[in-house]
């Protein structure tokens, strides 16, 4: 069994995720998202979907990007 690096649960169905050569072990997608998903630069929520980017900055949606004065990003019309 393997220990989840977020919650410490020793779980027989834990899985490994490799990001940029670094190995991570989790017992759930929730813990994986908590550790690996970026946070929105405007509201701070975890960006689980595609999100939007302006330069190196990640936002959860066009609304948050607009609120941060990013120009030219919009949701589908």
Chimera marker file (.cmm) of the C-alpha trace (Angstrom):
<marker_set name="trace">
<marker id="1" x="0.000" y="0.000" z="0.000" r="1" g="1" b="0" radius="0.5"/>
<marker id="2" x="1.046" y="3.599" z="-0.412" r="1" g="1" b="0" radius="0.5"/>
<marker id="3" x="0.574" y="6.736" z="1.667" r="1" g="1" b="0" radius="0.5"/>
<marker id="4" x="-1.246" y="9.705" z="0.133" r="1" g="1" b="0" radius="0.5"/>
<marker id="5" x="1.050" y="12.726" z="0.317" r="1" g="1" b="0" radius="0.5"/>
<marker id="6" x="-1.875" y="15.057" z="1.092" r="1" g="1" b="0" radius="0.5"/>
<marker id="7" x="-3.985" y="13.243" z="3.690" r="1" g="1" b="0" radius="0.5"/>
<marker id="8" x="-1.635" y="10.451" z="4.773" r="1" g="1" b="0" radius="0.5"/>
<marker id="9" x="-4.179" y="7.696" z="4.087" r="1" g="1" b="0" radius="0.5"/>
<marker id="10" x="-2.571" y="4.278" z="3.570" r="1" g="1" b="0" radius="0.5"/>
<marker id="11" x="-4.669" y="2.977" z="0.679" r="1" g="1" b="0" radius="0.5"/>
<marker id="12" x="-4.407" y="-0.134" z="-1.489" r="1" g="1" b="0" radius="0.5"/>
<marker id="13" x="-5.764" y="1.742" z="-4.549" r="1" g="1" b="0" radius="0.5"/>
<marker id="14" x="-3.424" y="4.741" z="-4.335" r="1" g="1" b="0" radius="0.5"/>
<marker id="15" x="-2.044" y="6.014" z="-7.629" r="1" g="1" b="0" radius="0.5"/>
<marker id="16" x="1.044" y="7.825" z="-8.818" r="1" g="1" b="0" radius="0.5"/>
<marker id="17" x="1.158" y="11.031" z="-10.855" r="1" g="1" b="0" radius="0.5"/>
<marker id="18" x="4.404" y="12.207" z="-12.428" r="1" g="1" b="0" radius="0.5"/>
<marker id="19" x="4.671" y="15.946" z="-13.147" r="1" g="1" b="0" radius="0.5"/>
<marker id="20" x="7.843" y="17.350" z="-14.689" r="1" g="1" b="0" radius="0.5"/>
<marker id="21" x="9.726" y="14.262" z="-13.487" r="1" g="1" b="0" radius="0.5"/>
<marker id="22" x="8.493" y="14.561" z="-9.881" r="1" g="1" b="0" radius="0.5"/>
<marker id="23" x="6.492" y="11.598" z="-8.563" r="1" g="1" b="0" radius="0.5"/>
<marker id="24" x="3.405" y="12.132" z="-6.378" r="1" g="1" b="0" radius="0.5"/>
<marker id="25" x="1.185" y="9.527" z="-4.672" r="1" g="1" b="0" radius="0.5"/>
<marker id="26" x="-2.501" y="10.157" z="-3.915" r="1" g="1" b="0" radius="0.5"/>
<marker id="27" x="-5.443" y="8.147" z="-2.659" r="1" g="1" b="0" radius="0.5"/>
<marker id="28" x="-8.049" y="10.219" z="-4.541" r="1" g="1" b="0" radius="0.5"/>
<marker id="29" x="-8.455" y="12.723" z="-7.348" r="1" g="1" b="0" radius="0.5"/>
<marker id="30" x="-9.538" y="15.215" z="-4.696" r="1" g="1" b="0" radius="0.5"/>
<marker id="31" x="-6.133" y="15.037" z="-3.000" r="1" g="1" b="0" radius="0.5"/>
<marker id="32" x="-4.344" y="15.165" z="-6.371" r="1" g="1" b="0" radius="0.5"/>
<marker id="33" x="-6.267" y="18.303" z="-7.355" r="1" g="1" b="0" radius="0.5"/>
<marker id="34" x="-5.593" y="19.881" z="-3.957" r="1" g="1" b="0" radius="0.5"/>
<marker id="35" x="-1.836" y="19.419" z="-4.409" r="1" g="1" b="0" radius="0.5"/>
<marker id="36" x="-1.354" y="19.877" z="-8.157" r="1" g="1" b="0" radius="0.5"/>
<marker id="37" x="-4.084" y="22.136" z="-9.579" r="1" g="1" b="0" radius="0.5"/>
<marker id="38" x="-3.154" y="25.806" z="-9.971" r="1" g="1" b="0" radius="0.5"/>
<marker id="39" x="-5.135" y="28.471" z="-8.138" r="1" g="1" b="0" radius="0.5"/>
<marker id="40" x="-6.964" y="31.326" z="-9.813" r="1" g="1" b="0" radius="0.5"/>
<marker id="41" x="-4.973" y="34.546" z="-9.453" r="1" g="1" b="0" radius="0.5"/>
<marker id="42" x="-8.198" y="36.493" z="-8.856" r="1" g="1" b="0" radius="0.5"/>
<marker id="43" x="-10.474" y="34.410" z="-6.611" r="1" g="1" b="0" radius="0.5"/>
<marker id="44" x="-8.093" y="31.732" z="-5.325" r="1" g="1" b="0" radius="0.5"/>
<marker id="45" x="-10.188" y="28.692" z="-6.285" r="1" g="1" b="0" radius="0.5"/>
<marker id="46" x="-8.500" y="25.582" z="-7.693" r="1" g="1" b="0" radius="0.5"/>
<marker id="47" x="-8.559" y="25.497" z="-11.493" r="1" g="1" b="0" radius="0.5"/>
<marker id="48" x="-9.725" y="21.962" z="-12.245" r="1" g="1" b="0" radius="0.5"/>
<marker id="49" x="-10.873" y="22.608" z="-15.829" r="1" g="1" b="0" radius="0.5"/>
<marker id="50" x="-9.111" y="24.430" z="-18.642" r="1" g="1" b="0" radius="0.5"/>
<marker id="51" x="-9.234" y="27.887" z="-17.100" r="1" g="1" b="0" radius="0.5"/>
<marker id="52" x="-7.768" y="30.832" z="-18.999" r="1" g="1" b="0" radius="0.5"/>
<marker id="53" x="-4.248" y="32.222" z="-19.067" r="1" g="1" b="0" radius="0.5"/>
<marker id="54" x="-2.716" y="35.611" z="-19.580" r="1" g="1" b="0" radius="0.5"/>
<marker id="55" x="1.047" y="35.311" z="-19.793" r="1" g="1" b="0" radius="0.5"/>
<marker id="56" x="2.065" y="33.093" z="-16.883" r="1" g="1" b="0" radius="0.5"/>
<marker id="57" x="-1.046" y="33.925" z="-14.848" r="1" g="1" b="0" radius="0.5"/>
<marker id="58" x="-3.912" y="31.428" z="-14.577" r="1" g="1" b="0" radius="0.5"/>
<marker id="59" x="-7.558" y="32.341" z="-13.961" r="1" g="1" b="0" radius="0.5"/>
<marker id="60" x="-10.487" y="29.987" z="-13.449" r="1" g="1" b="0" radius="0.5"/>
<marker id="61" x="-12.669" y="31.845" z="-15.967" r="1" g="1" b="0" radius="0.5"/>
<marker id="62" x="-12.931" y="34.896" z="-18.204" r="1" g="1" b="0" radius="0.5"/>
<marker id="63" x="-14.907" y="36.731" z="-15.521" r="1" g="1" b="0" radius="0.5"/>
<marker id="64" x="-11.984" y="36.538" z="-13.075" r="1" g="1" b="0" radius="0.5"/>
<marker id="65" x="-9.492" y="37.523" z="-15.787" r="1" g="1" b="0" radius="0.5"/>
<marker id="66" x="-11.628" y="40.562" z="-16.641" r="1" g="1" b="0" radius="0.5"/>
<marker id="67" x="-11.904" y="41.466" z="-12.949" r="1" g="1" b="0" radius="0.5"/>
<marker id="68" x="-8.093" y="41.429" z="-12.848" r="1" g="1" b="0" radius="0.5"/>
<marker id="69" x="-8.032" y="43.913" z="-15.765" r="1" g="1" b="0" radius="0.5"/>
<marker id="70" x="-6.954" y="41.376" z="-18.380" r="1" g="1" b="0" radius="0.5"/>
<marker id="71" x="-8.140" y="42.549" z="-21.791" r="1" g="1" b="0" radius="0.5"/>
<marker id="72" x="-9.255" y="40.298" z="-24.650" r="1" g="1" b="0" radius="0.5"/>
<marker id="73" x="-10.284" y="37.152" z="-22.786" r="1" g="1" b="0" radius="0.5"/>
<marker id="74" x="-13.918" y="36.125" z="-22.998" r="1" g="1" b="0" radius="0.5"/>
<marker id="75" x="-16.105" y="33.084" z="-22.565" r="1" g="1" b="0" radius="0.5"/>
<marker id="76" x="-17.863" y="31.641" z="-25.583" r="1" g="1" b="0" radius="0.5"/>
<marker id="77" x="-20.657" y="33.754" z="-26.930" r="1" g="1" b="0" radius="0.5"/>
<link id1="1" id2="2" r="1" g="1" b="0" radius="0.2"/>
<link id1="2" id2="3" r="1" g="1" b="0" radius="0.2"/>
<link id1="3" id2="4" r="1" g="1" b="0" radius="0.2"/>
<link id1="4" id2="5" r="1" g="1" b="0" radius="0.2"/>
<link id1="5" id2="6" r="1" g="1" b="0" radius="0.2"/>
<link id1="6" id2="7" r="1" g="1" b="0" radius="0.2"/>
<link id1="7" id2="8" r="1" g="1" b="0" radius="0.2"/>
<link id1="8" id2="9" r="1" g="1" b="0" radius="0.2"/>
<link id1="9" id2="10" r="1" g="1" b="0" radius="0.2"/>
<link id1="10" id2="11" r="1" g="1" b="0" radius="0.2"/>
<link id1="11" id2="12" r="1" g="1" b="0" radius="0.2"/>
<link id1="12" id2="13" r="1" g="1" b="0" radius="0.2"/>
<link id1="13" id2="14" r="1" g="1" b="0" radius="0.2"/>
<link id1="14" id2="15" r="1" g="1" b="0" radius="0.2"/>
<link id1="15" id2="16" r="1" g="1" b="0" radius="0.2"/>
<link id1="16" id2="17" r="1" g="1" b="0" radius="0.2"/>
<link id1="17" id2="18" r="1" g="1" b="0" radius="0.2"/>
<link id1="18" id2="19" r="1" g="1" b="0" radius="0.2"/>
<link id1="19" id2="20" r="1" g="1" b="0" radius="0.2"/>
<link id1="20" id2="21" r="1" g="1" b="0" radius="0.2"/>
<link id1="21" id2="22" r="1" g="1" b="0" radius="0.2"/>
<link id1="22" id2="23" r="1" g="1" b="0" radius="0.2"/>
<link id1="23" id2="24" r="1" g="1" b="0" radius="0.2"/>
<link id1="24" id2="25" r="1" g="1" b="0" radius="0.2"/>
<link id1="25" id2="26" r="1" g="1" b="0" radius="0.2"/>
<link id1="26" id2="27" r="1" g="1" b="0" radius="0.2"/>
<link id1="27" id2="28" r="1" g="1" b="0" radius="0.2"/>
<link id1="28" id2="29" r="1" g="1" b="0" radius="0.2"/>
<link id1="29" id2="30" r="1" g="1" b="0" radius="0.2"/>
<link id1="30" id2="31" r="1" g="1" b="0" radius="0.2"/>
<link id1="31" id2="32" r="1" g="1" b="0" radius="0.2"/>
<link id1="32" id2="33" r="1" g="1" b="0" radius="0.2"/>
<link id1="33" id2="34" r="1" g="1" b="0" radius="0.2"/>
<link id1="34" id2="35" r="1" g="1" b="0" radius="0.2"/>
<link id1="35" id2="36" r="1" g="1" b="0" radius="0.2"/>
<link id1="36" id2="37" r="1" g="1" b="0" radius="0.2"/>
<link id1="37" id2="38" r="1" g="1" b="0" radius="0.2"/>
<link id1="38" id2="39" r="1" g="1" b="0" radius="0.2"/>
<link id1="39" id2="40" r="1" g="1" b="0" radius="0.2"/>
<link id1="40" id2="41" r="1" g="1" b="0" radius="0.2"/>
<link id1="41" id2="42" r="1" g="1" b="0" radius="0.2"/>
<link id1="42" id2="43" r="1" g="1" b="0" radius="0.2"/>
<link id1="43" id2="44" r="1" g="1" b="0" radius="0.2"/>
<link id1="44" id2="45" r="1" g="1" b="0" radius="0.2"/>
<link id1="45" id2="46" r="1" g="1" b="0" radius="0.2"/>
<link id1="46" id2="47" r="1" g="1" b="0" radius="0.2"/>
<link id1="47" id2="48" r="1" g="1" b="0" radius="0.2"/>
<link id1="48" id2="49" r="1" g="1" b="0" radius="0.2"/>
<link id1="49" id2="50" r="1" g="1" b="0" radius="0.2"/>
<link id1="50" id2="51" r="1" g="1" b="0" radius="0.2"/>
<link id1="51" id2="52" r="1" g="1" b="0" radius="0.2"/>
<link id1="52" id2="53" r="1" g="1" b="0" radius="0.2"/>
<link id1="53" id2="54" r="1" g="1" b="0" radius="0.2"/>
<link id1="54" id2="55" r="1" g="1" b="0" radius="0.2"/>
<link id1="55" id2="56" r="1" g="1" b="0" radius="0.2"/>
<link id1="56" id2="57" r="1" g="1" b="0" radius="0.2"/>
<link id1="57" id2="58" r="1" g="1" b="0" radius="0.2"/>
<link id1="58" id2="59" r="1" g="1" b="0" radius="0.2"/>
<link id1="59" id2="60" r="1" g="1" b="0" radius="0.2"/>
<link id1="60" id2="61" r="1" g="1" b="0" radius="0.2"/>
<link id1="61" id2="62" r="1" g="1" b="0" radius="0.2"/>
<link id1="62" id2="63" r="1" g="1" b="0" radius="0.2"/>
<link id1="63" id2="64" r="1" g="1" b="0" radius="0.2"/>
<link id1="64" id2="65" r="1" g="1" b="0" radius="0.2"/>
<link id1="65" id2="66" r="1" g="1" b="0" radius="0.2"/>
<link id1="66" id2="67" r="1" g="1" b="0" radius="0.2"/>
<link id1="67" id2="68" r="1" g="1" b="0" radius="0.2"/>
<link id1="68" id2="69" r="1" g="1" b="0" radius="0.2"/>
<link id1="69" id2="70" r="1" g="1" b="0" radius="0.2"/>
<link id1="70" id2="71" r="1" g="1" b="0" radius="0.2"/>
<link id1="71" id2="72" r="1" g="1" b="0" radius="0.2"/>
<link id1="72" id2="73" r="1" g="1" b="0" radius="0.2"/>
<link id1="73" id2="74" r="1" g="1" b="0" radius="0.2"/>
<link id1="74" id2="75" r="1" g="1" b="0" radius="0.2"/>
<link id1="75" id2="76" r="1" g="1" b="0" radius="0.2"/>
<link id1="76" id2="77" r="1" g="1" b="0" radius="0.2"/>
</marker_set>
